């Protein structure tokens, strides 16, 4: 698990290779990542947007940006957390992702970016 705290918002990530959804002979490696967002600040916040940087070893870098996460724009009171699982397809079987969330403090409308820590995705059999 990798973790990063920005302005009292803790983001933790774990990854898992999904062999049942992968087809290495077709250059298709599937991964899931589980994210836990914890509001350790004193303010109620809302997640508005995400911006991902995806690096697939030996292939081009991609960026993904959009509203919310998996169709949600969660509001977190102090002490609350939000968990979700999403996925990524790689051609090489080895890559990394990192990015930011755009958050808003409900009390005053202040927007700020929260760092999503860099995490590695590697098909286990490639480590031999």
Long-range contacts (C-beta under 8 A, 24 or more apart in sequence): 2-117, 2-118, 2-119, 3-117, 4-115, 4-116, 4-117, 5-40, 6-112, 6-113, 6-114, 6-115, 7-41, 7-112, 7-114, 8-39, 8-40, 8-41, 8-42, 8-43, 9-37, 9-38, 9-39, 9-40, 9-41, 9-45, 9-101, 9-103, 9-114, 10-36, 10-37, 10-38, 10-40, 11-35, 11-36, 11-37, 11-38, 11-101, 11-114, 11-115, 11-116, 11-117, 12-36, 12-38, 12-117, 13-116, 13-117, 13-119, 14-119, 15-119, 15-120, 15-121, 17-121, 17-122, 17-123, 17-124, 18-87, 19-123, 22-123, 24-93, 24-123, 27-91, 27-92, 28-89, 28-91, 29-89, 29-90, 29-91, 29-92, 29-93, 29-121, 29-123, 30-87, 30-88, 30-89, 31-87, 31-88, 31-89, 31-90, 31-121, 32-85, 32-86, 32-87, 32-88, 33-85, 33-86, 33-87, 33-88, 33-97, 33-119, 33-121, 34-83, 34-84, 34-85, 35-69, 35-83, 35-84, 35-85, 35-86, 35-116, 36-81, 36-82, 36-83, 37-74, 37-76, 37-81, 37-82, 37-83, 37-101, 37-114, 38-76, 38-80, 38-81, 39-76, 39-77, 39-78, 39-79, 39-80, 39-81, 40-78, 40-79, 41-78, 42-78, 43-78, 43-105, 43-106, 43-107, 44-75, 44-76, 44-77, 44-78, 44-105, 44-106, 44-107, 45-75, 45-76, 45-103, 45-104, 45-105, 45-106, 46-73, 46-74, 46-75, 46-76, 46-103, 46-104, 46-106, 47-72, 47-73, 47-74, 47-76, 47-82, 47-101, 47-102, 47-103, 48-73, 48-101, 48-102, 48-103, 48-104, 48-111, 49-101, 49-102, 50-99, 50-100, 50-101, 50-102, 50-116, 51-99, 51-100, 51-101, 51-102, 52-97, 52-98, 52-99, 52-116, 53-97, 53-98, 53-99, 54-88, 54-95, 54-96, 54-97, 55-95, 55-96, 55-97, 56-90, 56-91, 56-92, 56-94, 56-95, 57-90, 57-92, 57-93, 57-94, 57-95, 58-91, 58-92, 59-90, 59-91, 59-92, 69-101, 75-106, 88-121, 90-121, 93-122, 93-123, 93-126, 94-120, 94-121, 94-122, 94-123, 94-126, 95-120, 95-121, 95-122, 96-120, 96-121, 97-121
